[in-house]
Amino acid sequence: MSAVFSCGLECVVCVGCARWAWRRCTHAGARDSAAWPPASPADFASVPRACRAVLASYEPDLARPRWAPSRPGGYRMDPAAVAKRTSHPDTAGRCPPYMIYLDHAAREIVLAVRGLSLVRDADYRLLLDGRPGSQPFDGGYVHRGLLQAAVWLLNREADTLCRLLRENGPDYSLVLVGHSLGAGVAALMAVVVVNHLDRFGGIPRSRIRCYAIAPARCMSLNLAVKYADVIHSVVLQDDFLPRTPTPLEHIFGSIFCLPCLLFFVCMRDTFVSEDKKLKDPTRLYAPGRMYHIVERKFCRCGRFPPEVRTAIPVEGRFEHIVLSCNAIFDHGIIWIEREAEKALEIMKERAEETTPPTQQRMERQSLEMEHKDALERAMGLKLLHDVAPAEEPCLDMGPSTSDEGTSTSESGSSGRTNWDELVEQLLDDNESGDPVLKEDPSFSYSKSDPLLER
């Protein structure tokens, strides 16, 4: 009798493991957004330009671009319109190199931040300094290293941005763009700017936009939903980085046992309930509204004409890593730019055939309602306080000073810290007077990391 029971139990375990392995191995990236509605060309039109701006920050010479537009008539950047451009020596490891560009055709002042450099150990320091729960901010949690880089960059360029906004008139928008590591920096810059509008010439929230291309997980779910009207994340098919909830220091520390790490991540994500994940306030997510570019289908060979799906998801925000040979290639900014431009052309062709002239206004109203519904859903799950989309969220970072100069009475009360207090909390001054990132004494780093040496 015991032998029969033992055999039956083994069969149940084997069937359960086989079912789990089948679900994990057959999970396709297209399923993450299968229920999302398609994006409209009016809303997606800025994404290829944002990709081109980030790609330009990688170019050694904009006059002779190494990565020219892939299609005839594609968006090209004017080298004469570059207001400022930095390199790794200029930023001294405090943030990735960036570029400020004036797009007069679109009436935008663009601040583009490039992604991770595989040969720069300072970039690894920023990316790995982000243990869950290490940095409370604005009633949630954010990636500590990326927040420090965002504050350092804004503290350095705030006067330049204010001057450009003032010189070019009130109809110019401030657009923050980044790829990979730079996407997290750009997203957190958008949050900081929205909370300190007076520091940036009083620009209204409606004129601030952020495009995070292939972003790392950098903010808790309540912040990701709250700022979905400002931040737009772009993910190509199976990209691994927006789906990686594991602390990145564990990934780089286990780089030589990557199959073991993937197995551990899949096991944890499969058996941990969705409700428990949502209730974890320190769990980080990809920011804002999501644009998912889908170009491959399960059990179908080759690439298909790309389609773009968009939503402000609360549950199911790219929770599972896709075991795909394209998980790394889909992270490349070149592929994202090409597929985004191709997808926009397809959307425009279809819109000319089927969309009435008033469709753009109706889509804009539906996006506002969608953000409101996402906020209500987050509040229903007790992830977010009652904050309307058009209101300016407040910082929960200790004692604050109001616009009239009066101080709040308690250090834990909800209020807005002024710019100087924020900079003082996150940055420090060295002997030369230049702001540098504060070191986390609990953060360990080895110069002999084999990945960095390579």
N, C-alpha and C positions, 0 to 999 in steps of 0.2 A: 504493500500500500504506500509506504514511504517512498519507494522507488518511482511509483507512478506519479505521486505528487511532485517529487523532485524533477522528474522529466517534464511534467506539465509546466512547472514554474520556469524551467530553462527555456521551454518553447515560447512562453509569454515574454520573457526578457529578450530573447533573440528577435521575436517579431517586433517588439517595441523599439529595439535598437536599429533594426533594419528600416522601420518606418521613419525614425528620426534621421538616419543617414540619407534616406531617399529624399526627404523634405529638404535637408540642408544642401545636398548635392544638386538638386534640381531647382533650387530657388533662383529665379531669374530676376535681373534688375528691373525688367519691365513690369513686374508684378507690384513693385512698391507703389507705383502711381496708377495702377490699372483703373481705379475708380475715380481718378481726378478728371475734371473737364479739360478740354483743350485750351491752350492759350490763344489770345487774339493777337493779330499782327501789331495793333496799336500799342499793346502792353509789352510785347517782346521786342519791339523795334530798337530799343536802346541796348539790348544785350550784345549784339555783334559789335557795336561801337565800343562798349565797355571792354569786350575781349580784345579788340584791336588796341585800345589804350594800354591795357596791361601788357600785351605782347610788345608794344613799342618800348616799354620800360626795360625789356630784355635786349633791345637792339643796340649794337655799338654805335651805329650811325643811322639816324632817321632819314637822311638824304639818300642813302643807298641801303634800303631795308633788306635784311637777310630773309625775312619772312613777309613777302609782299602779299597783298590780298589774293586769295585763291581764285576769285571769280572776276571777270571783266566788270569794271564799274564798281568794284568793291570799295568800301570805306578806306580812305587814305588819310594819314595825319600830316599836317603841315609842320615841318621842322621850325618854321619861323614863329609858330604859335606856342612853342614850349617856353613857359615862363621860368621854370627851374627844373633841374635834373641833378640827381645825386648818384653817387657810387658807394660801394662798400666802405672805402676809407672815409667818405664824408659822414656816414652815419655811425662809424666806429662800433658796429655791432649792436647798437641800441635799437635798431629796427631795420627791416630790409630796405634796400634802395627804392626810391620813389621818384615820381615825376609829376609836375604841375603843368597842365595843358589847358589852353583856352580854345574851346570848340565853339567858334562864333556861329557856325551854321546851325548847331543845335542849341545855342545859347546856354552853354554849360561851362563851368570851371571844374575841371576834372583833376582829382588827386589820385594817381594810380600807384599802387604798391606791388612790387614784384614778389614772387614766391621764394620758396626755400632754395638756397644754393647748396649743392651737395658737398662743396669744398670749404664752406664757411662754418666753423664750429660755433660762432656766435648765433647763427640762425638756429642751430640745434638747441642752444641754451634757451632761446625764446620759446621754441616749440615744446620743449620738455618741461618747462617750468609751469606746469598746469595741473597739479593734483586736484581731484574733485574736492570741492569744499574749501579750497585754499584761499579764495578771494571772494568774499561777499560784496555785492554791488547792486544798488537799485532794487532792493527787495529780493534779489536772486543771487546767482553765483556766475562768475565768468572765469575764463582762462587767465591766470595771473600774469604770465609772461606776455601774452598778447595785449592785455590791458595796459601794462607798463609801456610797451612799445607804442601803443596808440596815444597815450597821454604825452609821451616824449615827443612824438612827431607833431601832434597838435600844438604843444607848447612852443615848438620851434617855428611852426609855419602859420600860426594863428594870425599874426599881423599881415603876412603876405596874402592869405586868403581874404581877410577883411578888406585889404586895399583893392584886390582884384574885383571883389563883389561890389565895392563902392564905385570903382572906376567904370565898370561895365553896365551898371544900371540895375534896377530892381527886377527885371525880367530874367536875369541869369540865375541858374540853379547851381547848387554845390553838389557834385557827384563824386562819391568816394568809391574807388574800385580796387579790387585786389584779387590775386590768385593764390590758392593754397595757403601758405603761411600768411601772405599779404591779405588774403580774403578775411581771415580772422582779425587782423589788425584793422582793416577797413570797416568791418562790421562793428567792432567796439569803438572805433572813432565815431561812427554814426550815432551810437548810443550816447557817447560823451558830448557830442555837438548838440544833440537834441536837448540834453539836460543843461547846457550852458549856452543858450542861444544869444544871450547878451554879450558873451565873449567873442562872438563871430558876427558882429554888426547887427544883431537883432533879426537875422534872417528867419523867416517863418518855417515851421516844420514841413510844410507842404513843398518847399523848394529844396529839401534835402533828400537825396537818394543815395543808396548804397547798393552796389552789385558785387556780391561775393561769389567768385568763380571757383568752383571745386573747394569749398571752404572746409577747414577743420572744425570740429565741434568746439564751440567757444563760449556758449552761454546756456543757462538753464532754460527749461521749457517755458516758464512764465515770461521771461524776457524775449525769447524767440517769437512768441505769439504777440506780445505787447508792441514790438517794433516791426511787425510785418508790413505796415504801411510805408515804412522807410527802407527796410533792408530786403533785398531780393537775392536769393541764393540760386545758383545755376549748377546743375549736376548732370553730367553726361553718363547715361546708361548705368554701368556697373562700378563707377568710381568708388574706390575703397575708403577714401578719407572721410567723407561725410557720414559713412556708415560705421566708423570705428569708435565705439564707446570706451574701449579699453584705454587706460592712461598711456600716452604715447611713449613714456619712458619704458614701459613694459614691452612695447613692440620693438623698440630699438635694442633693448637689452636681450631680447629673444630672437634677434634677426637670424641667428644660425640654427634656430629650432622653430622656424616659422610654421611648419605643419602642426607642431604641438600647440603653439599659441592659437592658431586658427581653430583647432579642435576644442581647446578650452573655451574660447570665445563663443563658438557655436553651441557648446553644451550649456554654458551659462545663459545665453540669450534664449535658448529653447525652453529651459526648465524654469526660468524666472518669469513670473506672471507679468502681463502687461500692466496690470494695476499697480504692482509693486514698483515697476520701473517709473511709472508716472508719479508716484508718491515720493520718489527719492528727489529731494530738492537740489541735491548737489550734482545730479546727473546732467552732463552737458549735451547740447544738441546743435545741429546745423541751424543757423539763424534765419529768422524772417520767413517771407513767402518763398515757396520752392518752385523752381522751374526745372522740370525733369525732361531732358532730351532723350528720346527713345528711338533707337535705330536698329535694334536686333530683337528677334523673337525666339521663344523657347523652341528648341528642336528645328530651327530653320537656319539654313546656311546663308552666309553673306549678310551685307548691310542692306537695309531698306530705306526708303526716303524718310528722313527723320521727322518725327512729330514731337510737339512740345506740350506737356501737360503741366498744369499749375494748380496749386492749392495752398491753403494755410493749414497744414495738418496739425492736430493736437496729438492724437494717437497715431502710431505707425509712421513716425517721421524717420524713415530710412534706418530701421532698427537692426537689420540683419546684413552681415557681410555676404557678398556674392562670391562664391567660389568659381571664379571665371578667369580665363587667361587674359581678358581685357580689363581687369580691375585696375591694373597699373596704367595701361595705355590710355584709358578713358580719363585719366587725371591730367593729361598733357594739355596745356593751354592752346597749342596749335590745333589739335583735333577738336577741342571745344569751340574754338573760333570758326573753324570751317563748317562744322555741323550746325552751329547756331545760324550762320549766314545762309546756309542751304535751307534750313528749316524756315527761316523768315521769308525767303523767296517763295517757298511752297505755300506758306500761309497767305501771302499776298495774292498769289494766283487764285487760290480758292476763294479768298474774300472778294475779289473782283467779280467772281461768277455768282456768288450766293449772298453776299452781305448787303443789306440796304444801307443808305447813307447815314441813318441815325444809329447804326450799330455801335459805333465807337462810344457815343455818350451812354448808351445802355450798358455796355460792358464796364465803363468806369463806375457807374452806379452799382452794378453787381459786385465789383471788387470791394467797394466800401462796405456793402452789406456783408460780404464774405468775411472781411476783417472783423466786423462787429459780431458776427455769429461765432467766429473762432474765439474772440474774447469772452463771449458768454459761455462757450463750452469750457474754456479754461477756468472761468470763475465757478462753473458748476462742479468741476473737479477739485475746487479749492486750490488751484494753482496760481491764481491771480486775484488781486484786489480789484475792487470796482473802479476801473479807470476807463474812461471813454477813449476811443481811438484818437480824437482830435486834441485831447488834453496832453499836456507836457508831463511825463512821468517824473517823479521825484527820486532823488538819491537817498538811500538809507545807509549813510556812511558816517553817522555820528552827528556832532553838533553842527548846525548849519546857520547861515545868515540869509535873511530874506532880501528881496530887492530894495527895501527901504532901509536896510542896515540893521534891523532888529534881529536878535539872536533867539533861537529856540532855547527852551529852558532845560530840556533833558537831552543827553547825548544819544540816547537810543530812539528818539522820536523821528518820525518821518518828515524830512525836510530836504532842501537843496543846499549842498555845500557849494561855496563859491569856488572860483577857479583856482585861486591860490591855495586853498585848503586841499583840493584834490591833487594838485601838483606836489604839495608838500608830503601828502600821504604816500604817494607812489614813487616819487623821484627824490633824489638827494643831490647836493652840490659837492663837487670835488674842489680841489684847491684852485683850479683855473677858472672856476665859476660856471663850467658847463654842466648841465644836468646829466646824471648818469643813473642807471637803474640800480635800485637797492637790491642787495643780495639776500637771498633766502638762506639762512643758516642750515635749514633742514634739507636743502637741495644739494645732492652730491653729483659731481661731474668728473669724468676721467678724461684726460687728454690722450690717453692711450686707447681709446675706443677704436676697435678695428674698423668700424663703419666710417668713422671720421678720417682715419688714415687713408682709407681707400679713396 
